[in-house]
Amino acid sequence: MKIALRLLTNKYIIASIVFIVMILFFSPYDYFTIRKAQAELDDINDKIAFLNKESDRMNTELSTLTTDTAALEKYARELYHQKKEGEDVYVIK
């Protein structure tokens, strides 16, 4: 009991505990702010990865449409419901 009381009243232990509490909770860069910023950074990195994949997909689609006329015709028929003379277009949703 005396050892625990001596440790709790030691000025270095008290100063260390106060310092740790101040750094963890009252600092402008406290633990919770850093965790929140890290979570936001992870979300942004996920969005960047998704957008890079989407950009690559669109670039390949663009190159296909500019080089292949059959693919361009298929794209126009599917997306814009275009048709040739004498054809009927049925849209099923």
Backbone hydrogen bonds, N-H to C=O, Kabsch-Sander energy under -0.5 kcal/mol:
donor,donor_aa,acceptor,acceptor_aa,energy
5,L,1,M,-2.2
6,R,2,K,-2.2
7,L,3,I,-2.2
8,L,4,A,-2.2
9,T,5,L,-1.5
10,N,7,L,-0.7
14,I,10,N,-2.4
15,A,11,K,-2.2
16,S,12,Y,-2.2
17,I,13,I,-2.5
18,V,14,I,-2.5
19,F,15,A,-2.4
20,I,16,S,-2.5
21,V,17,I,-2.4
22,M,18,V,-2.4
23,I,19,F,-2.5
24,L,20,I,-2.6
25,F,21,V,-2.3
26,F,21,V,-0.6
26,F,22,M,-1.5
27,S,22,M,-0.9
30,D,27,S,-1.1
31,Y,24,L,-1.1
32,F,24,L,-0.5
34,I,30,D,-2.1
35,R,31,Y,-2.2
36,K,32,F,-2.1
37,A,33,T,-2.4
38,Q,34,I,-2.2
39,A,35,R,-2.1
40,E,36,K,-2.2
41,L,37,A,-2.3
42,D,38,Q,-2.2
43,D,39,A,-2.2
44,I,40,E,-2.4
45,N,41,L,-2.4
46,D,42,D,-2.1
47,K,43,D,-2.2
48,I,44,I,-2.4
49,A,45,N,-2.2
50,F,46,D,-2.3
51,L,47,K,-2.7
52,N,48,I,-2.3
53,K,49,A,-2.1
54,E,50,F,-2.5
55,S,51,L,-2.4
56,D,52,N,-2.2
57,R,53,K,-2.3
58,M,54,E,-2.4
59,N,55,S,-2.3
60,T,56,D,-2.1
61,E,57,R,-2.2
62,L,58,M,-2.6
63,S,59,N,-2.4
64,T,60,T,-2.0
65,L,61,E,-2.4
66,T,62,L,-2.1
67,T,63,S,-1.3
68,D,64,T,-2.5
69,T,67,T,-0.6
72,L,68,D,-1.7
73,E,69,T,-2.4
74,K,70,A,-2.3
75,Y,71,A,-2.5
76,A,72,L,-2.4
77,R,73,E,-2.4
78,E,74,K,-2.4
79,L,75,Y,-2.7
80,Y,76,A,-1.6
81,H,77,R,-0.6
82,Q,76,A,-1.1
87,E,84,K,-1.7
90,Y,88,D,-0.5
91,V,89,V,-0.5
92,I,90,Y,-0.6
93,K,91,V,-0.6
